[in-house]
Amino acid sequence: AKEWGKKASKAKSAVSAARHFMKMSSNVTEEVQEQAESLIQEIESALEQGENTRAAGRGEKLDKLFK
């Protein structure tokens, strides 16, 4: 159960970081923003359905978009 909670937390953190980064950065392309929003929607949907492993995986993808 502990791992399950960590995965949800990581996914939520990735969403928060991505939104903050997009707000603060002026050089994020529209394409990257669209990809990020799509991933954020997938993450939020997965979290609502209790699919924390899938949400965490999408969170990692989201992090990689901005690195």
Buried (B, 14 or more C-beta within 10 A) or exposed (E): EEEEEEBBEBBBEBBEBBBEBBEEEEEBEEEBBEBBBEBBEBBBEBBEEEBBBBBBBBBEBBBEBBE
